[in-house]
Amino acid sequence: MTNETTEHPAIAVDTYLTTPKDQLGPILEQLFTDDAVVHDDGRTYVGLDAISAWIESAAAAFSFTRTITDVTRRANAAIVRARLEGTFPGSPVDLHHHFSLADDRISALTICP
């Protein structure tokens, strides 16, 4: 039996996707586990300090809008497809965000084409 739905993802995922990057810092601990891992653009960020620096760097370097085009939720995971348009090379781009969840927070995030 599969636990696959197209319902909205967990609150942490929703908040991460809808909060402007420059406003995530104060709520980061509510969204990510202490030992969370993020893979993005060929780099890996481990722990809240590294993830915070990654988010701050992206917010400072680029502005973009994100349009969610598809959501699939499985037990402790969510796969979100989104179109990003902004001031970054290659814009617009369609990206998959693969979220793993633990205790209603994001324990891993992989962003890929």
N, C-alpha and C positions, 0 to 999 in steps of 0.2 A: 504494500500500500504506500503510495507516495503522498507526501504532505505538501503538494504544490498548489499555490493559489496565485492569483494576480491581485490580491488585496494590497493595500498600502503597507509599506514596510514598517518596522518597529519605530517607536517614537524617536530614538537616538538617530536612526538613519534619516528619518524625515527632517528632524531638526538640523542635522549636518547639511543636508541637501538644500534646505530653504533659508538658512541663516547666511547673511553676507560673510565672506571670509574674514573681513576685518572685525567682525563681531563675535567670532567663535572662541577667542582666547579665554574670556571669563567663564565660559560654560564647557570648556574642553573636558574637564574631569567628569562632567555629567554624561558626556557622549562616548568617551573612549575608556577602556580599561587601562590601568596603570602600565601594563606591559603590552599594550596594543602595538601592532605592526602595520605600517602603511607602505605599499609598493606603488610608486608612480614614476613614470618617465625614466625608467631604468635605475631608479634609486630606491633604497629601503630606509625607512625611518622607524626606529624602535623606541617606544616609551613616550610619555606625554611631553617631555621637553623637546625631543626631536620632532614630534608631530606638530607641536606648537610653532617651532622654528620654520617647518615646511609650510604651514598655513600662512604664517606672517610673510614669508618670502613670496609666496604666490600672490597674496593680497597686495603686496607692495609693487610687484612686477607687472601684473596684468589686471585688467578689469574684464569681466565676462558675465554673460547671462547663461543660465542653464535651463533647458526645457526638458522635462522628463517625458520620454516617449514610450517606456515600457517598464513594468515592475513585475518581478517574479519572486515570491516568498516561499522558502522551504524552512522547515523546523527552526533552525538557528542561523539562517542565512537569508540574504536578500540580494538579488541581482537587479540592478537598475540601469537601464539604458537611457542616456541623456545626450542631447545636442548642446554643445558649448559653442558660443559665439562671442568673440571679444578681441582684445588687443594682443593676442599671442600668435606666434607663427603657426600657420596651417589652419587658421580659423576660417570657417566653422569646422568642427570635428564631432563625430559621434563616438562616445565612449561608453564602455561598460564599467560599472562600479560593482565589484563583488565584495559584499559585506559579510563577515562572520560575526555572530553575536554571542555574548556571554553575559548573563545576568542583566539583560536589557541594555547593554552597552556594546559598542563596537570593539571587538577584539582584534579584527584584521580587516584591512581594506586594500583591495588591489584595483587599480584603475588602468584599463587597457583599451585599445581600439576594438 
